[in-house]
Amino acid sequence: MSIDFYDSKGRPYAYTDDGETIYTFGGVPIAFIDGDSIYSFSGTHVAFFENGQIWDHRGGVVLFTDQASGGPMKPLKALKPLKGLKSLKPLKGLKALKPLKPLKSLP
């Protein structure tokens, strides 16, 4: 199941092919999905993944997918670049405690 992530201007930013590891379109592994959370490979909790959107700790949408629902209005999406060769994934660090979800904000 491939999922593409777009930034607030609709530019393709990253993707996941396995629903777990998030790669840049250049093939660099940048984070992983664990349930409704996004973690860096060092184990730091960096965001929440909910309704097809990645929300930061302040309640703002950082990235969105084609399946995103709710939240702020989505911009027109740009064409996706070709996916580069994937780099090796780093080892996962111990996961930090997940913070409480913030109130969602609109721009």
Backbone as XML, in Angstrom:
<?xml version="1.0"?>
<chain id="A" units="angstrom">
  <residue number="1" name="MET">
    <atom name="N" x="0.846" y="-1.170" z="0.000"/>
    <atom name="CA" x="0.000" y="0.000" z="0.000"/>
    <atom name="C" x="0.894" y="1.237" z="0.000"/>
  </residue>
  <residue number="2" name="SER">
    <atom name="N" x="0.958" y="1.901" z="-1.091"/>
    <atom name="CA" x="1.796" y="3.087" z="-1.218"/>
    <atom name="C" x="0.996" y="4.325" z="-0.819"/>
  </residue>
  <residue number="3" name="ILE">
    <atom name="N" x="1.593" y="5.158" z="0.009"/>
    <atom name="CA" x="0.967" y="6.407" z="0.439"/>
    <atom name="C" x="1.953" y="7.532" z="0.150"/>
  </residue>
  <residue number="4" name="ASP">
    <atom name="N" x="1.494" y="8.567" z="-0.532"/>
    <atom name="CA" x="2.317" y="9.740" z="-0.816"/>
    <atom name="C" x="1.927" y="10.864" z="0.130"/>
  </residue>
  <residue number="5" name="PHE">
    <atom name="N" x="2.921" y="11.597" z="0.617"/>
    <atom name="CA" x="2.706" y="12.715" z="1.522"/>
    <atom name="C" x="3.062" y="14.014" z="0.806"/>
  </residue>
  <residue number="6" name="TYR">
    <atom name="N" x="2.200" y="15.036" z="0.968"/>
    <atom name="CA" x="2.383" y="16.338" z="0.328"/>
    <atom name="C" x="2.511" y="17.415" z="1.400"/>
  </residue>
  <residue number="7" name="ASP">
    <atom name="N" x="3.266" y="18.478" z="1.087"/>
    <atom name="CA" x="3.414" y="19.574" z="2.046"/>
    <atom name="C" x="2.257" y="20.567" z="1.905"/>
  </residue>
  <residue number="8" name="SER">
    <atom name="N" x="2.311" y="21.657" z="2.644"/>
    <atom name="CA" x="1.204" y="22.621" z="2.677"/>
    <atom name="C" x="0.986" y="23.346" z="1.348"/>
  </residue>
  <residue number="9" name="LYS">
    <atom name="N" x="1.942" y="23.275" z="0.445"/>
    <atom name="CA" x="1.792" y="23.890" z="-0.878"/>
    <atom name="C" x="1.422" y="22.857" z="-1.944"/>
  </residue>
  <residue number="10" name="GLY">
    <atom name="N" x="1.196" y="21.594" z="-1.533"/>
    <atom name="CA" x="0.817" y="20.542" z="-2.466"/>
    <atom name="C" x="1.986" y="19.874" z="-3.158"/>
  </residue>
  <residue number="11" name="ARG">
    <atom name="N" x="3.224" y="20.167" z="-2.716"/>
    <atom name="CA" x="4.407" y="19.550" z="-3.313"/>
    <atom name="C" x="4.623" y="18.168" z="-2.712"/>
  </residue>
  <residue number="12" name="PRO">
    <atom name="N" x="4.938" y="17.168" z="-3.542"/>
    <atom name="CA" x="5.236" y="15.841" z="-3.015"/>
    <atom name="C" x="6.457" y="15.911" z="-2.107"/>
  </residue>
  <residue number="13" name="TYR">
    <atom name="N" x="6.358" y="15.331" z="-0.913"/>
    <atom name="CA" x="7.440" y="15.431" z="0.049"/>
    <atom name="C" x="8.054" y="14.074" z="0.376"/>
  </residue>
  <residue number="14" name="ALA">
    <atom name="N" x="7.193" y="13.071" z="0.603"/>
    <atom name="CA" x="7.685" y="11.761" z="1.005"/>
    <atom name="C" x="6.644" y="10.703" z="0.661"/>
  </residue>
  <residue number="15" name="TYR">
    <atom name="N" x="6.995" y="9.443" z="0.915"/>
    <atom name="CA" x="6.070" y="8.346" z="0.648"/>
    <atom name="C" x="6.399" y="7.162" z="1.550"/>
  </residue>
  <residue number="16" name="THR">
    <atom name="N" x="5.463" y="6.219" z="1.629"/>
    <atom name="CA" x="5.706" y="4.936" z="2.271"/>
    <atom name="C" x="5.130" y="3.860" z="1.374"/>
  </residue>
  <residue number="17" name="ASP">
    <atom name="N" x="5.874" y="2.788" z="1.172"/>
    <atom name="CA" x="5.393" y="1.656" z="0.385"/>
    <atom name="C" x="4.854" y="0.547" z="1.278"/>
  </residue>
  <residue number="18" name="ASP">
    <atom name="N" x="5.322" y="0.511" z="2.531"/>
    <atom name="CA" x="4.950" y="-0.584" z="3.422"/>
    <atom name="C" x="4.033" y="-0.149" z="4.569"/>
  </residue>
  <residue number="19" name="GLY">
    <atom name="N" x="3.650" y="1.152" z="4.599"/>
    <atom name="CA" x="2.803" y="1.639" z="5.677"/>
    <atom name="C" x="3.549" y="1.832" z="6.982"/>
  </residue>
  <residue number="20" name="GLU">
    <atom name="N" x="4.876" y="1.705" z="6.942"/>
    <atom name="CA" x="5.679" y="1.867" z="8.155"/>
    <atom name="C" x="6.803" y="2.884" z="7.968"/>
  </residue>
  <residue number="21" name="THR">
    <atom name="N" x="7.715" y="2.633" z="7.040"/>
    <atom name="CA" x="8.869" y="3.515" z="6.848"/>
    <atom name="C" x="8.517" y="4.638" z="5.880"/>
  </residue>
  <residue number="22" name="ILE">
    <atom name="N" x="8.835" y="5.882" z="6.267"/>
    <atom name="CA" x="8.608" y="7.045" z="5.407"/>
    <atom name="C" x="9.938" y="7.434" z="4.766"/>
  </residue>
  <residue number="23" name="TYR">
    <atom name="N" x="9.936" y="7.517" z="3.429"/>
    <atom name="CA" x="11.119" y="7.878" z="2.649"/>
    <atom name="C" x="10.872" y="9.189" z="1.918"/>
  </residue>
  <residue number="24" name="THR">
    <atom name="N" x="11.935" y="9.967" z="1.696"/>
    <atom name="CA" x="11.845" y="11.095" z="0.774"/>
    <atom name="C" x="11.777" y="10.509" z="-0.633"/>
  </residue>
  <residue number="25" name="PHE">
    <atom name="N" x="11.394" y="11.293" z="-1.616"/>
    <atom name="CA" x="11.375" y="10.785" z="-2.981"/>
    <atom name="C" x="12.787" y="10.515" z="-3.493"/>
  </residue>
  <residue number="26" name="GLY">
    <atom name="N" x="13.801" y="11.015" z="-2.793"/>
    <atom name="CA" x="15.188" y="10.700" z="-3.125"/>
    <atom name="C" x="15.634" y="9.363" z="-2.565"/>
  </residue>
  <residue number="27" name="GLY">
    <atom name="N" x="14.770" y="8.702" z="-1.765"/>
    <atom name="CA" x="15.086" y="7.380" z="-1.228"/>
    <atom name="C" x="15.653" y="7.369" z="0.178"/>
  </residue>
  <residue number="28" name="VAL">
    <atom name="N" x="15.687" y="8.523" z="0.858"/>
    <atom name="CA" x="16.251" y="8.598" z="2.212"/>
    <atom name="C" x="15.163" y="8.290" z="3.247"/>
  </residue>
  <residue number="29" name="PRO">
    <atom name="N" x="15.382" y="7.282" z="4.125"/>
    <atom name="CA" x="14.403" y="7.003" z="5.175"/>
    <atom name="C" x="14.450" y="8.105" z="6.236"/>
  </residue>
  <residue number="30" name="ILE">
    <atom name="N" x="13.287" y="8.704" z="6.542"/>
    <atom name="CA" x="13.295" y="9.842" z="7.463"/>
    <atom name="C" x="12.523" y="9.599" z="8.749"/>
  </residue>
  <residue number="31" name="ALA">
    <atom name="N" x="11.593" y="8.642" z="8.758"/>
    <atom name="CA" x="10.793" y="8.405" z="9.962"/>
    <atom name="C" x="10.034" y="7.095" z="9.795"/>
  </residue>
  <residue number="32" name="PHE">
    <atom name="N" x="9.341" y="6.678" z="10.876"/>
    <atom name="CA" x="8.498" y="5.499" z="10.758"/>
    <atom name="C" x="7.175" y="5.723" z="11.471"/>
  </residue>
  <residue number="33" name="ILE">
    <atom name="N" x="6.160" y="5.012" z="10.978"/>
    <atom name="CA" x="4.807" y="5.110" z="11.519"/>
    <atom name="C" x="4.601" y="3.966" z="12.499"/>
  </residue>
  <residue number="34" name="ASP">
    <atom name="N" x="4.056" y="4.301" z="13.672"/>
    <atom name="CA" x="3.717" y="3.294" z="14.670"/>
    <atom name="C" x="2.329" y="3.632" z="15.207"/>
  </residue>
  <residue number="35" name="GLY">
    <atom name="N" x="1.310" y="2.960" z="14.691"/>
    <atom name="CA" x="-0.062" y="3.272" z="15.084"/>
    <atom name="C" x="-0.443" y="4.645" z="14.583"/>
  </residue>
  <residue number="36" name="ASP">
    <atom name="N" x="-0.807" y="5.539" z="15.515"/>
    <atom name="CA" x="-1.186" y="6.900" z="15.126"/>
    <atom name="C" x="-0.048" y="7.891" z="15.343"/>
  </residue>
  <residue number="37" name="SER">
    <atom name="N" x="1.177" y="7.383" z="15.449"/>
    <atom name="CA" x="2.328" y="8.243" z="15.729"/>
    <atom name="C" x="3.408" y="8.128" z="14.665"/>
  </residue>
  <residue number="38" name="ILE">
    <atom name="N" x="4.181" y="9.212" z="14.531"/>
    <atom name="CA" x="5.352" y="9.252" z="13.655"/>
    <atom name="C" x="6.568" y="9.459" z="14.554"/>
  </residue>
  <residue number="39" name="TYR">
    <atom name="N" x="7.584" y="8.611" z="14.382"/>
    <atom name="CA" x="8.814" y="8.686" z="15.166"/>
    <atom name="C" x="10.008" y="8.866" z="14.237"/>
  </residue>
  <residue number="40" name="SER">
    <atom name="N" x="11.020" y="9.608" z="14.705"/>
    <atom name="CA" x="12.295" y="9.648" z="14.001"/>
    <atom name="C" x="12.998" y="8.324" z="14.304"/>
  </residue>
  <residue number="41" name="PHE">
    <atom name="N" x="14.022" y="7.984" z="13.557"/>
    <atom name="CA" x="14.721" y="6.736" z="13.810"/>
    <atom name="C" x="15.493" y="6.754" z="15.123"/>
  </residue>
  <residue number="42" name="SER">
    <atom name="N" x="15.712" y="7.943" z="15.694"/>
    <atom name="CA" x="16.365" y="8.005" z="17.012"/>
    <atom name="C" x="15.376" y="7.686" z="18.126"/>
  </residue>
  <residue number="43" name="GLY">
    <atom name="N" x="14.069" y="7.590" z="17.787"/>
    <atom name="CA" x="13.043" y="7.262" z="18.770"/>
    <atom name="C" x="12.230" y="8.443" z="19.244"/>
  </residue>
  <residue number="44" name="THR">
    <atom name="N" x="12.519" y="9.632" z="18.757"/>
    <atom name="CA" x="11.790" y="10.833" z="19.164"/>
    <atom name="C" x="10.409" y="10.861" z="18.509"/>
  </residue>
  <residue number="45" name="HIS">
    <atom name="N" x="9.387" y="11.116" z="19.311"/>
    <atom name="CA" x="8.033" y="11.265" z="18.764"/>
    <atom name="C" x="7.982" y="12.620" z="18.065"/>
  </residue>
  <residue number="46" name="VAL">
    <atom name="N" x="7.666" y="12.623" z="16.767"/>
    <atom name="CA" x="7.702" y="13.879" z="16.022"/>
    <atom name="C" x="6.329" y="14.382" z="15.588"/>
  </residue>
  <residue number="47" name="ALA">
    <atom name="N" x="5.324" y="13.481" z="15.486"/>
    <atom name="CA" x="4.010" y="13.923" z="15.023"/>
    <atom name="C" x="2.978" y="12.818" z="15.228"/>
  </residue>
  <residue number="48" name="PHE">
    <atom name="N" x="1.722" y="13.181" z="14.954"/>
    <atom name="CA" x="0.607" y="12.243" z="14.984"/>
    <atom name="C" x="0.113" y="12.023" z="13.564"/>
  </residue>
  <residue number="49" name="PHE">
    <atom name="N" x="-0.310" y="10.795" z="13.241"/>
    <atom name="CA" x="-0.840" y="10.462" z="11.918"/>
    <atom name="C" x="-2.311" y="10.108" z="12.091"/>
  </residue>
  <residue number="50" name="GLU">
    <atom name="N" x="-3.179" y="10.980" z="11.581"/>
    <atom name="CA" x="-4.613" y="10.818" z="11.801"/>
    <atom name="C" x="-5.394" y="11.326" z="10.594"/>
  </residue>
  <residue number="51" name="ASN">
    <atom name="N" x="-6.349" y="10.555" z="10.138"/>
    <atom name="CA" x="-7.215" y="10.933" z="9.011"/>
    <atom name="C" x="-6.429" y="11.333" z="7.763"/>
  </residue>
  <residue number="52" name="GLY">
    <atom name="N" x="-5.324" y="10.616" z="7.496"/>
    <atom name="CA" x="-4.537" y="10.898" z="6.300"/>
    <atom name="C" x="-3.690" y="12.152" z="6.389"/>
  </residue>
  <residue number="53" name="GLN">
    <atom name="N" x="-3.495" y="12.673" z="7.603"/>
    <atom name="CA" x="-2.698" y="13.892" z="7.793"/>
    <atom name="C" x="-1.683" y="13.680" z="8.911"/>
  </residue>
  <residue number="54" name="ILE">
    <atom name="N" x="-0.547" y="14.333" z="8.778"/>
    <atom name="CA" x="0.463" y="14.311" z="9.833"/>
    <atom name="C" x="0.367" y="15.647" z="10.561"/>
  </residue>
  <residue number="55" name="TRP">
    <atom name="N" x="0.054" y="15.565" z="11.869"/>
    <atom name="CA" x="-0.156" y="16.742" z="12.721"/>
    <atom name="C" x="1.053" y="16.911" z="13.642"/>
  </residue>
  <residue number="56" name="ASP">
    <atom name="N" x="1.557" y="18.149" z="13.757"/>
    <atom name="CA" x="2.668" y="18.406" z="14.676"/>
    <atom name="C" x="2.147" y="18.521" z="16.105"/>
  </residue>
  <residue number="57" name="HIS">
    <atom name="N" x="3.051" y="18.720" z="17.050"/>
    <atom name="CA" x="2.686" y="18.794" z="18.469"/>
    <atom name="C" x="1.922" y="20.055" z="18.839"/>
  </residue>
  <residue number="58" name="ARG">
    <atom name="N" x="1.849" y="21.020" z="17.925"/>
    <atom name="CA" x="1.080" y="22.245" z="18.191"/>
    <atom name="C" x="-0.317" y="22.186" z="17.592"/>
  </residue>
  <residue number="59" name="GLY">
    <atom name="N" x="-0.642" y="21.087" z="16.882"/>
    <atom name="CA" x="-1.969" y="20.932" z="16.301"/>
    <atom name="C" x="-2.086" y="21.378" z="14.866"/>
  </residue>
  <residue number="60" name="GLY">
    <atom name="N" x="-0.964" y="21.633" z="14.195"/>
    <atom name="CA" x="-0.983" y="22.029" z="12.789"/>
    <atom name="C" x="-0.688" y="20.862" z="11.865"/>
  </residue>
  <residue number="61" name="VAL">
    <atom name="N" x="-1.260" y="20.889" z="10.676"/>
    <atom name="CA" x="-1.004" y="19.846" z="9.685"/>
    <atom name="C" x="0.339" y="20.124" z="9.015"/>
  </residue>
  <residue number="62" name="VAL">
    <atom name="N" x="1.226" y="19.138" z="9.039"/>
    <atom name="CA" x="2.549" y="19.255" z="8.430"/>
    <atom name="C" x="2.531" y="18.672" z="7.018"/>
  </residue>
  <residue number="63" name="LEU">
    <atom name="N" x="1.949" y="17.471" z="6.877"/>
    <atom name="CA" x="1.843" y="16.797" z="5.589"/>
    <atom name="C" x="0.458" y="16.173" z="5.464"/>
  </residue>
  <residue number="64" name="PHE">
    <atom name="N" x="0.008" y="15.960" z="4.219"/>
    <atom name="CA" x="-1.280" y="15.304" z="4.022"/>
    <atom name="C" x="-1.163" y="14.283" z="2.897"/>
  </residue>
  <residue number="65" name="THR">
    <atom name="N" x="-2.119" y="13.339" z="2.841"/>
    <atom name="CA" x="-2.148" y="12.298" z="1.826"/>
    <atom name="C" x="-3.364" y="12.488" z="0.928"/>
  </residue>
  <residue number="66" name="ASP">
    <atom name="N" x="-3.474" y="11.649" z="-0.091"/>
    <atom name="CA" x="-4.644" y="11.679" z="-0.973"/>
    <atom name="C" x="-5.921" y="11.349" z="-0.213"/>
  </residue>
  <residue number="67" name="GLN">
    <atom name="N" x="-5.810" y="10.571" z="0.864"/>
    <atom name="CA" x="-6.971" y="10.146" z="1.643"/>
    <atom name="C" x="-7.295" y="11.086" z="2.800"/>
  </residue>
  <residue number="68" name="ALA">
    <atom name="N" x="-6.657" y="12.234" z="2.878"/>
    <atom name="CA" x="-6.854" y="13.161" z="3.996"/>
    <atom name="C" x="-8.299" y="13.632" z="4.076"/>
  </residue>
  <residue number="69" name="SER">
    <atom name="N" x="-8.803" y="13.668" z="5.304"/>
    <atom name="CA" x="-10.151" y="14.186" z="5.524"/>
    <atom name="C" x="-10.133" y="15.102" z="6.742"/>
  </residue>
  <residue number="70" name="GLY">
    <atom name="N" x="-10.974" y="16.127" z="6.714"/>
    <atom name="CA" x="-10.997" y="17.100" z="7.792"/>
    <atom name="C" x="-9.772" y="18.001" z="7.728"/>
  </residue>
  <residue number="71" name="GLY">
    <atom name="N" x="-9.576" y="18.790" z="8.756"/>
    <atom name="CA" x="-8.423" y="19.675" z="8.810"/>
    <atom name="C" x="-8.541" y="20.831" z="7.838"/>
  </residue>
  <residue number="72" name="PRO">
    <atom name="N" x="-7.435" y="21.543" z="7.603"/>
    <atom name="CA" x="-7.469" y="22.702" z="6.716"/>
    <atom name="C" x="-7.692" y="22.304" z="5.257"/>
  </residue>
  <residue number="73" name="MET">
    <atom name="N" x="-8.063" y="23.274" z="4.439"/>
    <atom name="CA" x="-8.286" y="23.048" z="3.012"/>
    <atom name="C" x="-6.976" y="22.603" z="2.359"/>
  </residue>
  <residue number="74" name="LYS">
    <atom name="N" x="-7.068" y="21.633" z="1.454"/>
    <atom name="CA" x="-5.879" y="21.093" z="0.798"/>
    <atom name="C" x="-5.596" y="21.852" z="-0.499"/>
  </residue>
  <residue number="75" name="PRO">
    <atom name="N" x="-4.328" y="22.146" z="-0.768"/>
    <atom name="CA" x="-3.974" y="22.825" z="-2.025"/>
    <atom name="C" x="-3.985" y="21.828" z="-3.189"/>
  </residue>
  <residue number="76" name="LEU">
    <atom name="N" x="-3.902" y="22.337" z="-4.404"/>
    <atom name="CA" x="-3.745" y="21.462" z="-5.559"/>
    <atom name="C" x="-2.399" y="20.756" z="-5.444"/>
  </residue>
  <residue number="77" name="LYS">
    <atom name="N" x="-2.372" y="19.483" z="-5.817"/>
    <atom name="CA" x="-1.146" y="18.699" z="-5.693"/>
    <atom name="C" x="-0.311" y="18.797" z="-6.969"/>
  </residue>
  <residue number="78" name="ALA">
    <atom name="N" x="0.997" y="18.912" z="-6.789"/>
    <atom name="CA" x="1.928" y="18.928" z="-7.910"/>
    <atom name="C" x="2.204" y="17.485" z="-8.345"/>
  </residue>
  <residue number="79" name="LEU">
    <atom name="N" x="2.786" y="17.319" z="-9.526"/>
    <atom name="CA" x="3.150" y="15.988" z="-10.006"/>
    <atom name="C" x="4.243" y="15.393" z="-9.141"/>
  </residue>
  <residue number="80" name="LYS">
    <atom name="N" x="4.166" y="14.082" z="-8.935"/>
    <atom name="CA" x="5.166" y="13.394" z="-8.123"/>
    <atom name="C" x="6.425" y="13.133" z="-8.950"/>
  </residue>
  <residue number="81" name="PRO">
    <atom name="N" x="7.602" y="13.274" z="-8.335"/>
    <atom name="CA" x="8.835" y="12.906" z="-9.030"/>
    <atom name="C" x="8.999" y="11.384" z="-9.015"/>
  </residue>
  <residue number="82" name="LEU">
    <atom name="N" x="9.923" y="10.887" z="-9.809"/>
    <atom name="CA" x="10.239" y="9.466" z="-9.754"/>
    <atom name="C" x="10.891" y="9.156" z="-8.417"/>
  </residue>
  <residue number="83" name="LYS">
    <atom name="N" x="10.638" y="7.973" z="-7.893"/>
    <atom name="CA" x="11.219" y="7.566" z="-6.612"/>
    <atom name="C" x="12.656" y="7.114" z="-6.839"/>
  </residue>
  <residue number="84" name="GLY">
    <atom name="N" x="13.567" y="7.612" z="-5.994"/>
    <atom name="CA" x="14.965" y="7.217" z="-6.068"/>
    <atom name="C" x="15.177" y="5.866" z="-5.405"/>
  </residue>
  <residue number="85" name="LEU">
    <atom name="N" x="16.379" y="5.323" z="-5.554"/>
    <atom name="CA" x="16.716" y="4.071" z="-4.879"/>
    <atom name="C" x="16.698" y="4.292" z="-3.371"/>
  </residue>
  <residue number="86" name="LYS">
    <atom name="N" x="16.132" y="3.348" z="-2.646"/>
    <atom name="CA" x="16.042" y="3.483" z="-1.192"/>
    <atom name="C" x="17.386" y="3.228" z="-0.533"/>
  </residue>
  <residue number="87" name="SER">
    <atom name="N" x="17.718" y="4.079" z="0.441"/>
    <atom name="CA" x="18.902" y="3.875" z="1.263"/>
    <atom name="C" x="18.559" y="2.867" z="2.347"/>
  </residue>
  <residue number="88" name="LEU">
    <atom name="N" x="19.576" y="2.307" z="2.986"/>
    <atom name="CA" x="19.335" y="1.392" z="4.101"/>
    <atom name="C" x="18.694" y="2.149" z="5.251"/>
  </residue>
  <residue number="89" name="LYS">
    <atom name="N" x="17.757" y="1.493" z="5.929"/>
    <atom name="CA" x="17.101" y="2.117" z="7.078"/>
    <atom name="C" x="18.046" y="2.065" z="8.280"/>
  </residue>
  <residue number="90" name="PRO">
    <atom name="N" x="18.114" y="3.149" z="9.049"/>
    <atom name="CA" x="18.900" y="3.091" z="10.279"/>
    <atom name="C" x="18.167" y="2.243" z="11.312"/>
  </residue>
  <residue number="91" name="LEU">
    <atom name="N" x="18.888" y="1.783" z="12.315"/>
    <atom name="CA" x="18.247" y="1.051" z="13.404"/>
    <atom name="C" x="17.338" y="1.997" z="14.176"/>
  </residue>
  <residue number="92" name="LYS">
    <atom name="N" x="16.235" y="1.470" z="14.665"/>
    <atom name="CA" x="15.294" y="2.284" z="15.428"/>
    <atom name="C" x="15.786" y="2.406" z="16.865"/>
  </residue>
  <residue number="93" name="GLY">
    <atom name="N" x="15.750" y="3.639" z="17.397"/>
    <atom name="CA" x="16.085" y="3.869" z="18.791"/>
    <atom name="C" x="14.892" y="3.550" z="19.674"/>
  </residue>
  <residue number="94" name="LEU">
    <atom name="N" x="15.083" y="3.619" z="20.965"/>
    <atom name="CA" x="13.971" y="3.430" z="21.890"/>
    <atom name="C" x="12.969" y="4.549" z="21.690"/>
  </residue>
  <residue number="95" name="LYS">
    <atom name="N" x="11.691" y="4.190" z="21.608"/>
    <atom name="CA" x="10.663" y="5.207" z="21.372"/>
    <atom name="C" x="10.420" y="6.024" z="22.629"/>
  </residue>
  <residue number="96" name="ALA">
    <atom name="N" x="10.335" y="7.329" z="22.450"/>
    <atom name="CA" x="9.996" y="8.239" z="23.543"/>
    <atom name="C" x="8.515" y="8.084" z="23.862"/>
  </residue>
  <residue number="97" name="LEU">
    <atom name="N" x="8.108" y="8.513" z="25.037"/>
    <atom name="CA" x="6.695" y="8.488" z="25.386"/>
    <atom name="C" x="5.936" y="9.411" z="24.460"/>
  </residue>
  <residue number="98" name="LYS">
    <atom name="N" x="4.774" y="8.965" z="24.046"/>
    <atom name="CA" x="3.947" y="9.766" z="23.150"/>
    <atom name="C" x="3.277" y="10.877" z="23.951"/>
  </residue>
  <residue number="99" name="PRO">
    <atom name="N" x="3.382" y="12.139" z="23.500"/>
    <atom name="CA" x="2.721" y="13.234" z="24.221"/>
    <atom name="C" x="1.213" y="13.212" z="23.994"/>
  </residue>
  <residue number="100" name="LEU">
    <atom name="N" x="0.486" y="13.979" z="24.775"/>
    <atom name="CA" x="-0.944" y="14.113" z="24.569"/>
    <atom name="C" x="-1.191" y="14.810" z="23.242"/>
  </residue>
  <residue number="101" name="LYS">
    <atom name="N" x="-2.277" y="14.447" z="22.574"/>
    <atom name="CA" x="-2.598" y="15.102" z="21.307"/>
    <atom name="C" x="-3.043" y="16.528" z="21.567"/>
  </residue>
  <residue number="102" name="PRO">
    <atom name="N" x="-2.546" y="17.473" z="20.770"/>
    <atom name="CA" x="-2.948" y="18.875" z="20.928"/>
    <atom name="C" x="-4.305" y="19.124" z="20.285"/>
  </residue>
  <residue number="103" name="LEU">
    <atom name="N" x="-4.879" y="20.261" z="20.575"/>
    <atom name="CA" x="-6.090" y="20.670" z="19.873"/>
    <atom name="C" x="-5.716" y="20.996" z="18.451"/>
  </residue>
  <residue number="104" name="LYS">
    <atom name="N" x="-6.542" y="20.609" z="17.499"/>
    <atom name="CA" x="-6.258" y="20.837" z="16.087"/>
    <atom name="C" x="-6.477" y="22.311" z="15.775"/>
  </residue>
  <residue number="105" name="SER">
    <atom name="N" x="-5.615" y="22.866" z="14.907"/>
    <atom name="CA" x="-5.757" y="24.274" z="14.535"/>
    <atom name="C" x="-5.993" y="24.381" z="13.042"/>
  </residue>
  <residue number="106" name="LEU">
    <atom name="N" x="-6.629" y="25.430" z="12.632"/>
    <atom name="CA" x="-6.819" y="25.739" z="11.220"/>
    <atom name="C" x="-5.968" y="26.954" z="10.907"/>
  </residue>
  <residue number="107" name="PRO">
    <atom name="N" x="-5.452" y="27.048" z="9.668"/>
    <atom name="CA" x="-4.549" y="28.174" z="9.338"/>
    <atom name="C" x="-5.193" y="29.513" z="9.476"/>
  </residue>
</chain>
